[in-house]
Amino acid sequence: MTDLPGRPSRRGFLKGSAAGAALAVIAASAEAQTKEELPPLEDYEPSYFTAEEYAFVMAACDRLIPADGDGPGALETRVPVFIDRQLAGDFGAAADWYMEGPFQPDADPLLGYQSPLTPAEIYRAAIPVFEQWCQDNHGKGFADLDAKTQDAALTSLEKGEVSLKPEQRDFFSLLLQNTKEGYFADPMYGGNHGMKAWTYVGFPGARGAYTEWVSRFNETYPLSAVDIAGERA
């Protein structure tokens, strides 16, 4: 995330959430996929998103974790590929979520997920609403705005200033969550290309002999990260 008002720095934010996000994704948040070679980001053909939706996701991820800091950005680590593949799979369909009614989409967010829409359906329903809001307020679609205006638009989305329907209100939180997951997930899921995010924050990945380092603070781990498939960064 860029340094928006009232927020910690983007890189501090990433470092602070890295281990938890990476372990959560490795353990449970994404459907296991067979390791495969993916094409370069510019040649990737989305499985779920339309071309217009994918253009938005590319631009939004680029602002949530931009490449203008001292570490890799979301596009360099192929976060949009991760999100597309997740929405095309069980996560997007909420396959292992309890999705029976009754629903109360306008209930207090502390009461948990209240939308009758799956994550994939929320993206599909909310993206055109946000795009129209950008057109109405800034004269262009999100991907065509300059970086400063994109940040302001995302801030408005986060603050609830965009007129989404109650069942779509989790759109920004899903987008941010999925962006972080794609940044720190094992590369087998499509993101964290080359384990660049792990390398940046010093996370060892799926190494099996890391326990001796758990209690050693403020020391740089000397070995490269290893992914689930056994490849080294």
N, C-alpha and C positions, 0 to 999 in steps of 0.2 A: 504494500500500500504506500502511496506517496505520503509525504508529510502534510496531511490535511490538518486544519485547526483542531487543537485539543487532542491530538493523537501522538503516541510515541513515534520515533523515527521508524521508517520502513524496515531498515536492516535490523534494528533492535527488536522490532516486532517479530521478524522472521526467526531470529536466533532464539527468542524467548519461547516460541511455539514449535520449534523444529522437532525435537525428540518426540514430544507427545503426538504431534500430527503424523510423523513418520511411522511410529509404532502402531498407532491406531489404524492407519491405512494398510500396513503390512498385515496386521492381524485380522481385520474384519471389515473395513469399509468398502472394499471393492471386490468384484467377482474375479476369481483367478482366471488368467488367460494364458494361452500357450505363448511362449516367447517367440517373437517374430520380428523380422527386420521391417521397420516402418520407413516409408519414403521421407525425404526432407519435408519440413513443415509446409513449404510453399507448394508442394506436390501432393499433399495429403488430401484425400477425398473423404469428407465426413460421412459417417454411417448414419447419424441421426439428424444433424442440423441441415437445414436448407443453406444455400449459399449466403443468403441475406442474414440468417441467424448466426452463421459461423463467422461472418465478417464482424458482427457485433461482439461475439465472444472473444475473437482475436484481439479486438481493440480494447475491450474491457479488461481482459487478463493483462494486457500490456500496461495498463494504468494501475492495476491493483499491485502488480509486482513488476515495475518497469526495469529496464536495463541500464538506467543511468546512475547506478550506484556501484559499489565495489564487488558485487556478486552478480550471478546470472539472473536474467529476468525471466518472466513467465514464458515468453516466446522462445527464448533460447533453450529452455528446458521442456518445451512442447506441452505446456499445460493445456492448451485448447484440445489437443489430441486426447488427453486423458479424459477431459470432461465429455467430449463427444462419445467416446467409447463407453463411459459409464452410463450416460443417458440412453445409449442403445442397448444396454444390458439390464441386469436385474435391479441395479440401483435405480435407474431411470423409471422402471416399472413398479418400484416399491414392492418388489416381489416378496421380500421377507419382512415387510412392515404390516402392522395391524391397520387395515384401511376400511373397516366397516364403520358405518355411522352409529349414532348421530354425530354430525360435525357442527362445530360452532366457530367458523373462521374468524369472527371478530372477538373471540375470547382472549383473555389475558395471555400473552405469549409464554408466560411462565407455566401455563398449563400444558405446554407441549404442542406437537404438530396437530393442527386442527383442520387442515385443508382436505377436501375430497380429491384433490388433484395429486397425481404422482409428481415426483421431481421433474421428469421429462415434460409433463403437461404444464407445469408451472413455467418452465423456460419458454415453451412454445406460446403460451398465452400472454406472458408478461413482456417478452422482447418487443413485439410490435407496439404495445402500449407505451413502453419507454421510448421507442424510436419516434413515435408520433409526438410524445412530449418534447423530445429534443428538437424536432422540426418546428413545433409550435413556439418553443421558448428560445431556440438558438438558430433557427433557420436551416439546419442541416441534420442529417442522420448522425448518430453517435460516432461512427467510424470516420466521418468526414470533419469532425470538430478538431480544433487544436487541443493539445494536451491539457492546458489550463482549464479550458471549458469542459473537457471530458471529466476532469477531476471534480469540477463543480457539479456537473450533472450526476455523477455517481454519488456525491455527497447528498444531493437532493433525493436521490433514490433511497439511500440508506436512511435518511431522516423521515421517510414517508411522505415527502412532498409531491411525489408522482402519484397520480390517481389510479392506482392499481385496485382491482377488486379484492375484497377481504381474503378470498381463497388464493390470491396470488401474492399475499404480503410477505411471504418467506423468500421471495425471489432474490433479493440482495444477499440475505444471509446464506442462501444456498450457493449463489455465485461465489461469494467470498470463501465459504467452506470448501467448495470443490476446487477453487483455485489453489488454496493452501494444500489440499490433499494431492492435487496433481503435481505440485512443486516438490513435495517431500515423499511421494509414494515410491515404491519399488519401480524401476524402469519397465518391468514387464507389463505394467498397466498403461503405458503410453507416455507418461510424463517423466519428470526428473531425468531428462535425456543425458546419458553419460554419467549419471550420478553427480551432476554438477552441483545441485543444491546440497546434497549430503557432504560433498567435499568442501563446499563453502562454509558450512556451519560446523564441520569437524565430526559429523555423525559417521560411525563405522559401518552402518548398514546391517547386513545379516551375518556378520562374523560370529562364529560359534564360540570363540574363546576370548570374550570381551569382559567377563565378570571381574577379572582382577583390576580393571580400570574404573569400575563403577564408583569407587570411593576415592579416586585420585583426582582431586580438583585442581583447576588452573594449570593443567599439564596438557601439552599438545599430543594427541594420539599419533604415534609415528607411522601407522600403516594406512594404506588406502582403503576406501570403502569397498564393500563387496555386496553384490545384489543377490537375490534369492537364487538366481541361476548359476551363481558362483563366479561371475565375471567381476573383475576388479576395475575400479575407476582409473 
